[in-house]
Amino acid sequence: MKVSRWPAFAFLHHLFPPLLKASDDAEPMNHLVAMCSFRLSSFQILKLVCFVGEICWQVAGKALKILVRMQEDGFQPTQYSYVNALQACSKLLDLKLGKQIHGRVVISGCGDNTFVWNAITGVYAKCGDIHRARWFFDRMTHKNVVSWNLMISGYVKLGYHDECIRLFNKMKLLGLKPDQVTASIVINAYFQCGHVDDARRMFSEIPRKDEICWTTMIVGCAQNGREEDALMLFGDMLRGDVRPDSYTISSVVSSCAKLASLCHGQVVHGKAIVMGVDHSMLVSSALVDMYCKCGVTLDAWSIFWTMPIRNVITWNSMIHGYAQNGQPHEALALYETMLQENIKPDSISFVGVLSACISADMVAKGQEYFNSISEHGMTPTLDHYACMVTLIGRSSSVDKAVDLIKCMPHEPDYLIWSTLLSICAKKGDIKNAELAAGHLFKLDPRNAGPYIMLSNLYAACGRWEKVGDVRSLMNRNNAKKFAAYSLVEVESEVHKFVSEDRTHPAVEKIYDELNRLISILQRIGYNPDTNIVLHNVEQEEKFKSISYHSEKLALAFALIRKPNGIAPIRIIKNIRVCDDCHVFMKFASFHIGRTIILRDSNKFHHFSGGNRGM
């Protein structure tokens, strides 16, 4: 047998420096020491090269050279050798090198083997040439489950979710039984297409679900607005003795954040501590975000400051948390600390900083931060301009905000014009409101929001003919209005209410409690603001209209379930809270002696002892 003429240790030292530096792990070092006691054949070196190719990116290039040297030395690479070399290229996403090895396979005549075909297909699929991969896949005479998985996962990776599902259905028609890998990939594709029910059906058909299947299902539900389903699935996963990883935990924590479910979030936090993953960057960042979105910035800060390592995402979560919870000075101070620790801010960092300036009404400081974006090597985005439009429009004049929009280097999008319309509605600026609404009607004619906002502005000014015109235009464009709702968590259960809701099992008790509360608050100074009811109806009808908004019903329900409670009452509303409900919550917190934290689509409102503390 011929052997290589290379000094073994010198070759290994040159080729595998990462392994030689891993002195804490004795196993790789022991292997290397053993190898140095004899000379390796070219075939043995190739096997070692392909194995270590998972660790060292330079190895793929060495693998091809050794393939050539093997043939020069009189050795014929086996199918196993080619498969390993092709898999190394797939891991490194090196399509050029993969094509070269593919060419060697064709010359060698090893291409009839299914494992080799799979490796070739995998290189093209994983490196982005999905059409070439499909060409090879369709010409394979003996496909196995791995062959189908490679193509299905390749389609998902590149965003061809519909094609992935079609291929999976074809696989089933041929009588092939998908394994858990296939199932997880296709479940993910269903979620990406918004087919949540199909994903659930397929998940239920899997007899023995592994960690990947559970995680795929939980993450998919969380990303498709099914946060409650994600929490229930997590409970089922634990009862099934399947151990979640940090990615699963972080997704469940994010679901708790969206629901503002502090109770569930704390339970998941405890589970993370028991499992020892609470200091994972992924989990810690999710926990910081969750506590901020539940209005508990003190707990978020405790986790943030005890993290062994913090990246820009974690800093952003804390900065945004402070800004949204009415603590703008803490947000700006934290940003300055971030710079002192040499953490480079990104685009999202400046959204948080500018949001803090809006909250504190700091126009000059906001302009200073906005100007500094370019100093950090970035160009202001539309999100940054939307913040500046808000800051200038609220604190200065709407006309200056319009001038800023006209001078933008970007084409104004829906966010910019809707921001301007919102400011105009607050300030009663009909001229600029019509300008903003006109653009919004063109950008998204079926979104009812701008029609309603402009109509309400006309109504507030008594221009009822214009109100009718806008309503007619809304109907002609078939614009759809989404229902406003509020969520409140009581005894680990989340309850949902809409305005004038009569569907809750405790509806009579809720209305009795709310009417009693309104009567008491009126005696201590609360005066319902019927001016916000922009319909040409009698005063009594206006009073009824504002009395039973969803957040008021949610508060009444929380009070009848926990009349003597001391913990803060947390309510989420999916749109902005109206001025009357804002005043109502202020008086209610004073009367009941409890903190009320109301999170709407824009920010958090903290009410304590009759004051809006944040």
C-alpha positions as CSV (number, residue, x, y, z in Angstrom):
1,M,0.0,0.0,0.0
2,K,1.2,3.4,-0.9
3,V,1.3,6.0,1.9
4,S,1.6,9.8,1.8
5,R,5.1,11.2,2.1
6,W,3.9,14.2,4.2
7,P,5.2,14.5,7.8
8,A,2.0,13.7,9.7
9,F,2.3,16.1,12.6
10,A,3.3,19.1,10.4
11,F,0.4,18.4,8.1
12,L,-2.1,18.2,11.0
13,H,-0.7,21.3,12.7
14,H,-1.1,23.3,9.5
15,L,-4.5,21.9,8.7
16,F,-6.3,21.8,12.1
17,P,-5.1,24.8,14.2
18,P,-8.5,25.2,15.8
19,L,-8.3,21.6,17.2
20,L,-4.8,22.1,18.4
21,K,-5.9,25.2,20.3
22,A,-8.8,23.3,22.0
23,S,-6.6,22.3,24.9
24,D,-9.6,22.2,27.3
25,D,-11.0,19.2,25.3
26,A,-8.7,16.3,25.7
27,E,-10.5,14.0,23.2
28,P,-9.4,15.9,20.0
29,M,-5.9,16.3,21.4
30,N,-5.6,12.6,22.1
31,H,-6.6,11.7,18.6
32,L,-4.1,14.1,17.2
33,V,-1.3,12.7,19.3
34,A,-2.2,9.2,18.3
35,M,-2.1,10.1,14.6
36,C,1.3,11.6,14.9
37,S,2.8,8.2,15.8
38,F,2.3,6.9,12.3
39,R,2.0,8.0,8.7
40,L,-1.5,8.3,7.3
41,S,-2.6,7.0,3.9
42,S,-4.2,9.5,1.5
43,F,-7.5,7.7,2.0
44,Q,-7.3,8.0,5.8
45,I,-6.4,11.7,5.5
46,L,-9.4,12.3,3.2
47,K,-11.8,10.7,5.8
48,L,-10.3,12.9,8.5
49,V,-10.4,16.0,6.4
50,C,-14.1,15.5,5.6
51,F,-14.9,14.8,9.3
52,V,-13.1,17.9,10.5
53,G,-14.7,19.9,7.6
54,E,-17.6,20.5,10.0
55,I,-15.2,22.5,12.2
56,C,-12.7,24.1,9.9
57,W,-13.8,26.0,6.8
58,Q,-10.5,25.6,5.0
59,V,-10.8,21.9,4.9
60,A,-13.2,21.7,2.0
61,G,-10.5,23.1,-0.3
62,K,-8.0,20.7,1.2
63,A,-10.5,17.9,0.5
64,L,-10.6,18.6,-3.2
65,K,-6.8,18.7,-3.4
66,I,-6.5,15.4,-1.6
67,L,-9.1,13.9,-4.0
68,V,-6.8,14.8,-6.8
69,R,-3.7,13.6,-5.0
70,M,-5.4,10.3,-4.2
71,Q,-5.8,9.7,-7.9
72,E,-2.2,10.7,-8.6
73,D,-1.1,8.2,-5.9
74,G,-3.1,5.5,-7.6
75,F,-6.0,5.5,-5.2
76,Q,-9.6,5.7,-6.4
77,P,-11.9,7.7,-4.1
78,T,-14.9,5.8,-2.9
79,Q,-18.5,6.9,-3.0
80,Y,-18.2,7.5,0.8
81,S,-15.3,9.9,0.1
82,Y,-17.3,11.9,-2.5
83,V,-20.4,12.1,-0.2
84,N,-18.4,13.5,2.7
85,A,-16.6,16.0,0.5
86,L,-19.9,17.2,-1.0
87,Q,-21.5,17.5,2.4
88,A,-18.6,19.7,3.5
89,C,-19.3,22.0,0.6
90,S,-23.0,22.1,1.6
91,K,-22.1,23.2,5.1
92,L,-19.8,25.9,3.8
93,L,-22.3,27.0,1.1
94,D,-19.4,26.7,-1.4
95,L,-21.3,25.9,-4.7
96,K,-18.2,26.5,-6.9
97,L,-16.2,23.9,-5.0
98,G,-19.2,21.6,-5.0
99,K,-19.5,21.8,-8.7
100,Q,-15.8,20.8,-9.1
101,I,-16.3,17.8,-6.9
102,H,-19.5,17.0,-8.8
103,G,-17.4,17.0,-12.0
104,R,-15.0,14.4,-10.4
105,V,-18.0,12.3,-9.5
106,V,-19.2,12.2,-13.1
107,I,-15.7,11.3,-14.3
108,S,-15.4,8.5,-11.8
109,G,-18.7,6.9,-12.7
110,C,-20.0,6.9,-9.1
111,G,-23.0,8.9,-9.9
112,D,-25.5,6.0,-9.9
113,N,-25.4,5.7,-6.1
114,T,-28.4,7.2,-4.2
115,F,-26.3,8.6,-1.4
116,V,-24.1,10.4,-4.0
117,W,-27.1,11.7,-5.8
118,N,-28.5,13.0,-2.5
119,A,-25.2,14.7,-1.7
120,I,-25.1,16.4,-5.2
121,T,-28.7,17.5,-4.9
122,G,-28.0,18.8,-1.4
123,V,-25.1,21.0,-2.5
124,Y,-27.3,22.7,-5.2
125,A,-30.3,23.0,-2.9
126,K,-28.4,24.4,0.2
127,C,-26.3,26.7,-1.9
128,G,-29.4,28.4,-3.5
129,D,-29.5,26.8,-7.0
130,I,-32.8,25.2,-6.3
131,H,-33.8,24.7,-9.9
132,R,-30.6,22.7,-10.7
133,A,-31.2,20.7,-7.5
134,R,-34.8,19.9,-8.7
135,W,-33.4,18.9,-12.1
136,F,-31.2,16.2,-10.4
137,F,-33.9,15.2,-8.0
138,D,-36.4,14.6,-10.8
139,R,-33.9,12.3,-12.5
140,M,-33.1,10.2,-9.5
141,T,-34.2,6.6,-10.1
142,H,-34.1,5.5,-6.5
143,K,-35.3,8.3,-4.1
144,N,-35.3,7.8,-0.4
145,V,-36.8,9.9,2.4
146,V,-33.5,11.8,2.6
147,S,-33.9,12.8,-1.1
148,W,-37.3,14.3,-0.4
149,N,-36.2,16.0,2.7
150,L,-33.3,17.7,0.9
151,M,-35.6,19.2,-1.8
152,I,-38.4,20.1,0.6
153,S,-36.0,21.9,3.0
154,G,-34.3,23.6,0.1
155,Y,-37.6,25.1,-1.0
156,V,-38.4,26.3,2.5
157,K,-35.0,27.9,3.0
158,L,-35.4,29.9,-0.2
159,G,-39.0,30.9,0.6
160,Y,-40.7,28.6,-2.0
161,H,-43.3,27.4,0.6
162,D,-46.0,26.6,-1.8
163,E,-43.7,24.4,-3.8
164,C,-42.5,22.7,-0.7
165,I,-46.1,21.8,0.2
166,R,-46.8,20.6,-3.4
167,L,-43.7,18.3,-3.3
168,F,-44.8,17.0,0.1
169,N,-48.2,16.1,-1.2
170,K,-46.6,14.3,-4.2
171,M,-44.4,12.4,-1.7
172,K,-47.5,11.2,0.1
173,L,-49.3,10.2,-3.1
174,L,-46.3,7.9,-3.9
175,G,-46.9,6.1,-0.6
176,L,-43.7,7.4,1.1
177,K,-44.0,8.0,4.8
178,P,-42.5,11.2,6.0
179,D,-40.2,11.2,9.0
180,Q,-40.0,13.8,11.8
181,V,-37.5,15.9,9.8
182,T,-39.9,16.1,6.8
183,A,-42.9,16.8,9.1
184,S,-41.1,19.7,10.9
185,I,-40.1,21.2,7.6
186,V,-43.6,21.1,6.1
187,I,-45.2,22.3,9.3
188,N,-42.9,25.4,9.1
189,A,-43.9,25.8,5.4
190,Y,-47.6,25.7,6.3
191,F,-47.0,28.4,8.9
192,Q,-45.1,30.6,6.5
193,C,-48.1,30.4,4.1
194,G,-50.5,31.3,6.9
195,H,-52.1,27.8,6.9
196,V,-52.2,27.4,10.6
197,D,-55.0,24.8,10.6
198,D,-53.1,22.6,8.1
199,A,-50.0,22.8,10.3
200,R,-52.0,21.8,13.4
201,R,-53.5,18.9,11.5
202,M,-50.2,17.6,10.3
203,F,-48.7,18.0,13.8
204,S,-51.5,15.9,15.3
205,E,-50.8,13.1,12.9
206,I,-47.2,12.7,14.1
207,P,-47.2,9.7,16.5
208,R,-44.0,10.5,18.4
209,K,-43.0,14.2,18.4
210,D,-39.4,15.2,19.1
211,E,-38.1,18.5,20.3
212,I,-37.8,19.9,16.8
213,C,-41.5,19.2,16.0
214,W,-42.7,20.8,19.2
215,T,-40.5,23.8,18.8
216,T,-41.6,24.3,15.1
217,M,-45.2,24.2,16.2
218,I,-44.8,26.6,19.1
219,V,-42.7,29.1,17.1
220,G,-45.2,28.9,14.2
221,C,-48.2,29.7,16.5
222,A,-46.3,32.5,18.1
223,Q,-45.5,34.1,14.8
224,N,-49.0,33.8,13.4
225,G,-50.9,35.5,16.2
226,R,-51.8,32.3,18.1
227,E,-49.9,33.2,21.3
228,E,-52.4,31.4,23.5
229,D,-52.0,28.2,21.4
230,A,-48.2,28.5,21.8
231,L,-48.6,28.6,25.6
232,M,-50.9,25.5,25.6
233,L,-48.5,23.6,23.3
234,F,-45.6,24.4,25.6
235,G,-47.5,22.9,28.5
236,D,-48.3,19.8,26.4
237,M,-44.6,19.6,25.5
238,L,-43.6,19.6,29.2
239,R,-46.2,17.0,30.1
240,G,-44.9,14.8,27.3
241,D,-41.4,14.8,28.9
242,V,-39.8,16.5,25.9
243,R,-37.1,18.9,27.0
244,P,-37.3,22.4,25.4
245,D,-34.2,24.2,24.4
246,S,-33.4,27.9,24.7
247,Y,-35.0,28.7,21.3
248,T,-38.3,27.1,22.4
249,I,-38.2,28.9,25.8
250,S,-37.5,32.3,24.1
251,S,-40.4,31.8,21.7
252,V,-42.8,31.0,24.6
253,V,-41.5,34.1,26.5
254,S,-42.2,36.2,23.4
255,S,-45.8,34.9,23.3
256,C,-46.2,36.0,26.9
257,A,-44.9,39.4,26.0
258,K,-47.4,39.8,23.2
259,L,-50.2,38.9,25.5
260,A,-48.7,41.0,28.3
261,S,-49.3,37.9,30.5
262,L,-46.9,38.5,33.4
263,C,-48.1,35.4,35.3
264,H,-47.3,33.0,32.4
265,G,-44.1,34.9,31.7
266,Q,-42.9,34.4,35.3
267,V,-43.7,30.7,35.2
268,V,-41.7,30.3,32.0
269,H,-38.9,32.3,33.5
270,G,-38.9,29.9,36.5
271,K,-38.7,27.0,34.1
272,A,-35.8,28.5,32.3
273,I,-34.0,28.9,35.7
274,V,-34.6,25.2,36.6
275,M,-33.3,24.2,33.2
276,G,-30.3,26.4,33.5
277,V,-30.9,28.4,30.3
278,D,-32.0,31.7,31.9
279,H,-28.5,33.2,31.2
280,S,-28.7,32.2,27.5
281,M,-28.4,35.3,25.4
282,L,-31.6,34.3,23.5
283,V,-33.7,33.7,26.6
284,S,-32.4,36.7,28.6
285,S,-33.1,39.1,25.7
286,A,-36.7,37.6,25.4
287,L,-37.2,38.0,29.2
288,V,-36.1,41.6,29.1
289,D,-38.5,42.3,26.3
290,M,-41.3,40.4,28.1
291,Y,-41.0,42.3,31.4
292,C,-40.9,45.6,29.6
293,K,-44.0,44.8,27.6
294,C,-45.7,43.8,30.8
295,G,-44.8,47.2,32.2
296,V,-42.3,45.9,34.8
297,T,-39.2,47.7,33.8
298,L,-37.5,47.1,37.2
299,D,-37.5,43.3,36.7
300,A,-36.4,43.8,33.1
301,W,-33.5,45.9,34.3
302,S,-32.5,43.2,36.9
303,I,-32.2,40.6,34.2
304,F,-30.5,43.0,31.8
305,W,-27.8,44.1,34.3
306,T,-27.0,40.5,35.5
307,M,-26.5,39.2,31.9
308,P,-22.9,38.0,31.5
309,I,-22.9,39.1,27.9
310,R,-25.1,41.7,26.2
311,N,-25.4,42.4,22.5
312,V,-27.0,45.3,20.7
313,I,-30.4,43.5,20.6
314,T,-30.5,43.3,24.4
315,W,-29.6,47.0,24.8
316,N,-32.3,47.9,22.3
317,S,-34.9,45.9,24.2
318,M,-34.1,47.8,27.4
319,I,-34.0,51.2,25.7
320,H,-37.3,50.6,23.9
321,G,-38.8,49.3,27.2
322,Y,-37.9,52.4,29.0
323,A,-39.2,54.6,26.2
324,Q,-42.5,52.9,25.8
325,N,-43.1,52.8,29.6
326,G,-42.8,56.6,30.0
327,Q,-39.2,56.6,31.3
328,P,-37.5,58.6,28.6
329,H,-34.6,59.9,30.7
330,E,-33.7,56.3,31.7
331,A,-33.8,55.3,28.0
332,L,-31.4,58.1,27.0
333,A,-29.1,57.5,29.9
334,L,-28.9,53.8,29.0
335,Y,-28.1,54.7,25.4
336,E,-25.2,56.8,26.5
337,T,-23.9,54.0,28.7
338,M,-24.2,51.7,25.6
339,L,-21.9,54.0,23.7
340,Q,-19.4,54.2,26.6
341,E,-19.2,50.4,26.5
342,N,-18.3,50.6,22.8
343,I,-21.5,48.8,21.7
344,K,-22.2,50.1,18.2
345,P,-25.9,51.2,17.9
346,D,-28.0,50.0,14.9
347,S,-31.0,51.4,13.2
348,I,-33.4,50.0,15.9
349,S,-31.4,51.7,18.6
350,F,-32.2,55.1,17.2
351,V,-35.9,54.3,16.9
352,G,-35.8,53.7,20.7
353,V,-33.8,56.9,21.4
354,L,-36.1,59.1,19.2
355,S,-39.2,57.5,20.8
356,A,-37.8,58.5,24.2
357,C,-37.3,62.1,22.9
358,I,-41.0,62.1,21.8
359,S,-42.1,61.0,25.2
360,A,-40.0,63.7,26.9
361,D,-40.9,66.3,24.3
362,M,-37.2,67.0,23.6
363,V,-37.2,68.4,20.1
364,A,-33.7,69.8,20.1
365,K,-32.2,66.6,21.6
366,G,-34.2,64.5,19.2
367,Q,-32.8,66.5,16.3
368,E,-29.3,66.0,17.7
369,Y,-29.7,62.2,17.9
370,F,-31.3,62.1,14.4
371,N,-28.3,64.0,13.0
372,S,-25.9,61.6,14.7
373,I,-27.3,58.6,12.8
374,S,-25.0,59.4,9.8
375,E,-22.0,59.7,12.2
376,H,-22.5,56.0,13.0
377,G,-22.2,55.0,9.4
378,M,-26.0,54.7,8.7
379,T,-28.6,56.5,6.7
380,P,-31.8,57.5,8.4
381,T,-34.6,55.1,7.6
382,L,-38.3,55.8,7.2
383,D,-38.8,54.7,10.8
384,H,-36.5,57.4,11.9
385,Y,-38.2,60.0,9.8
386,A,-41.6,58.9,11.2
387,C,-40.3,59.6,14.7
388,M,-39.1,63.0,13.6
389,V,-42.4,63.8,12.0
390,T,-44.1,62.9,15.3
391,L,-41.6,64.9,17.4
392,I,-41.8,68.1,15.2
393,G,-45.5,67.8,14.5
394,R,-46.5,67.5,18.1
395,S,-44.1,70.0,19.6
396,S,-43.7,72.5,16.9
397,S,-46.0,72.9,13.8
398,V,-47.6,70.5,11.5
399,D,-46.3,72.5,8.5
400,K,-42.7,71.9,9.6
401,A,-43.4,68.2,9.7
402,V,-44.8,68.4,6.2
403,D,-41.7,70.2,5.0
404,L,-39.6,67.4,6.5
405,I,-41.6,64.8,4.6
406,K,-41.1,66.8,1.4
407,C,-37.3,66.9,1.9
408,M,-36.9,63.2,2.7
409,P,-34.5,61.3,0.4
410,H,-37.1,58.4,0.6
411,E,-40.5,58.1,-1.0
412,P,-42.9,58.5,1.9
413,D,-44.7,55.2,2.8
414,Y,-47.8,54.3,4.7
415,L,-46.2,54.8,8.1
416,I,-45.1,58.4,7.3
417,W,-48.5,59.5,6.0
418,S,-50.4,57.8,8.8
419,T,-48.2,59.4,11.4
420,L,-48.9,62.8,9.9
421,L,-52.6,62.1,9.8
422,S,-52.6,61.1,13.4
423,I,-50.9,64.4,14.4
424,C,-53.4,66.4,12.3
425,A,-56.3,64.7,14.0
426,K,-54.9,65.7,17.4
427,K,-54.3,69.3,16.3
428,G,-57.4,69.7,14.2
429,D,-55.4,70.5,11.0
430,I,-57.9,69.6,8.3
431,K,-55.7,70.9,5.4
432,N,-52.7,68.7,6.1
433,A,-55.0,65.8,7.2
434,E,-56.6,65.8,3.7
435,L,-53.1,65.7,2.2
436,A,-52.1,62.7,4.3
437,A,-55.4,60.9,3.9
438,G,-55.3,61.3,0.1
439,H,-51.9,59.5,0.0
440,L,-53.2,56.8,2.4
441,F,-56.3,56.2,0.3
442,K,-54.0,55.5,-2.7
443,L,-51.5,53.3,-0.8
444,D,-54.1,51.1,0.9
445,P,-57.6,51.9,-0.2
446,R,-59.2,49.0,1.8
447,N,-57.8,50.1,5.2
448,A,-60.6,51.8,7.1
449,G,-58.4,53.6,9.6
450,P,-57.6,56.7,7.5
451,Y,-61.2,57.1,6.4
452,I,-62.5,56.9,10.0
453,M,-59.8,59.3,11.3
454,L,-60.6,61.9,8.6
455,S,-64.3,61.4,9.0
456,N,-64.0,62.0,12.8
457,L,-62.0,65.2,12.2
458,Y,-64.7,66.5,9.9
459,A,-67.3,65.6,12.5
460,A,-65.4,67.4,15.3
461,C,-65.6,70.5,13.1
462,G,-69.3,70.0,12.3
463,R,-68.7,69.4,8.6
464,W,-71.3,66.7,8.3
465,E,-71.5,66.7,4.5
466,K,-67.8,65.9,4.3
467,V,-68.4,63.1,6.8
468,G,-70.9,61.6,4.5
469,D,-68.5,61.9,1.5
470,V,-65.7,60.1,3.3
471,R,-68.1,57.3,4.5
472,S,-69.4,56.9,0.9
473,L,-65.8,56.7,-0.4
474,M,-65.0,54.1,2.3
475,N,-68.0,51.9,1.2
476,R,-67.1,52.2,-2.5
477,N,-63.5,51.0,-1.8
478,N,-64.9,48.2,0.4
479,A,-62.6,49.3,3.2
480,K,-62.7,47.0,6.2
481,K,-62.7,48.1,9.8
482,F,-61.1,45.8,12.3
483,A,-62.6,45.5,15.8
484,A,-61.0,47.2,18.7
485,Y,-60.6,44.9,21.7
486,S,-58.9,44.8,25.1
487,L,-57.3,41.9,27.0
488,V,-57.0,41.5,30.7
489,E,-55.3,38.6,32.6
490,V,-57.0,37.4,35.8
491,E,-55.9,34.3,37.7
492,S,-53.6,33.1,34.9
493,E,-56.4,33.4,32.3
494,V,-56.6,36.0,29.5
495,H,-60.1,37.5,28.8
496,K,-61.0,39.5,25.7
497,F,-63.6,42.3,25.5
498,V,-64.9,44.5,22.6
499,S,-66.8,47.7,23.0
500,E,-70.4,47.1,24.4
501,D,-69.5,43.4,24.7
502,R,-72.4,41.2,25.8
503,T,-70.8,37.8,25.1
504,H,-68.9,37.2,28.4
505,P,-70.5,34.7,30.8
506,A,-70.3,37.3,33.6
507,V,-71.8,40.0,31.5
508,E,-74.5,41.2,34.0
509,K,-72.0,41.4,36.9
510,I,-69.5,43.3,34.7
511,Y,-72.0,45.9,33.6
512,D,-73.3,46.3,37.2
513,E,-69.8,46.9,38.5
514,L,-68.9,49.3,35.7
515,N,-72.1,51.4,36.1
516,R,-71.4,51.5,39.9
517,L,-67.8,52.6,39.3
518,I,-68.9,55.3,36.8
519,S,-71.4,56.7,39.3
520,I,-68.8,56.9,42.1
521,L,-66.1,58.5,39.8
522,Q,-68.6,61.1,38.7
523,R,-69.1,62.1,42.3
524,I,-65.4,62.6,42.8
525,G,-64.8,64.7,39.6
526,Y,-64.9,62.4,36.6
527,N,-66.9,64.0,33.7
528,P,-67.4,61.8,30.7
529,D,-66.1,63.5,27.6
530,T,-69.0,63.0,25.1
531,N,-67.3,65.3,22.6
532,I,-65.2,62.4,21.4
533,V,-68.4,60.7,20.1
534,L,-68.4,62.0,16.6
535,H,-71.9,61.0,15.6
536,N,-74.9,63.3,15.2
537,V,-76.9,61.7,18.0
538,E,-78.5,62.7,21.3
539,Q,-76.4,63.4,24.4
540,E,-77.7,60.3,26.2
541,E,-76.7,58.1,23.3
542,K,-73.2,59.6,23.3
543,F,-72.9,58.9,27.0
544,K,-73.8,55.2,26.5
545,S,-71.4,55.0,23.6
546,I,-68.3,56.0,25.6
547,S,-69.3,54.2,28.9
548,Y,-68.8,50.7,27.6
549,H,-65.4,50.8,25.8
550,S,-63.5,47.6,25.9
551,E,-60.9,48.7,28.4
552,K,-63.5,49.8,30.9
553,L,-65.3,46.4,30.6
554,A,-61.9,44.7,31.2
555,L,-61.3,46.8,34.3
556,A,-64.7,46.1,35.7
557,F,-64.2,42.3,35.2
558,A,-60.8,42.5,36.9
559,L,-62.4,44.2,39.9
560,I,-65.3,41.7,40.3
561,R,-62.8,38.8,40.2
562,K,-60.2,40.4,42.5
563,P,-62.1,43.1,44.5
564,N,-59.5,43.2,47.3
565,G,-56.4,42.7,45.2
566,I,-53.3,44.8,45.6
567,A,-51.4,43.7,42.4
568,P,-51.5,46.1,39.4
569,I,-54.2,45.5,36.9
570,R,-52.8,45.1,33.4
571,I,-54.9,45.7,30.3
572,I,-53.9,45.6,26.6
573,K,-55.8,47.5,23.9
574,N,-55.0,46.9,20.2
575,I,-55.6,50.5,19.2
576,R,-54.9,53.8,20.9
577,V,-56.8,54.5,24.1
578,C,-59.3,57.4,23.8
579,D,-59.0,60.6,25.9
580,D,-62.1,59.8,27.9
581,C,-60.8,56.3,28.9
582,H,-57.5,57.8,29.8
583,V,-59.1,60.2,32.3
584,F,-61.4,57.4,33.5
585,M,-58.4,55.2,34.4
586,K,-56.8,58.0,36.3
587,F,-59.8,58.5,38.5
588,A,-60.4,54.7,38.8
589,S,-56.8,54.1,40.1
590,F,-57.4,56.8,42.7
591,H,-60.7,55.3,43.9
592,I,-59.6,51.6,44.0
593,G,-56.1,52.4,45.4
594,R,-54.4,50.1,42.8
595,T,-52.0,50.7,39.9
596,I,-53.5,50.3,36.4
597,I,-51.1,49.6,33.5
598,L,-52.8,50.1,30.2
599,R,-50.8,49.2,27.1
600,D,-52.2,50.5,23.8
601,S,-50.9,50.3,20.2
602,N,-48.6,53.3,20.9
603,K,-47.2,53.1,24.5
604,F,-47.8,52.2,28.1
605,H,-50.0,54.3,30.4
606,H,-49.2,53.8,34.1
607,F,-51.9,55.1,36.5
608,S,-51.2,55.1,40.3
609,G,-53.2,56.9,43.0
610,G,-54.9,59.1,40.5
611,N,-51.8,60.2,38.8
612,R,-50.4,59.1,35.5
613,G,-47.0,58.3,36.8
614,M,-45.3,57.3,33.5
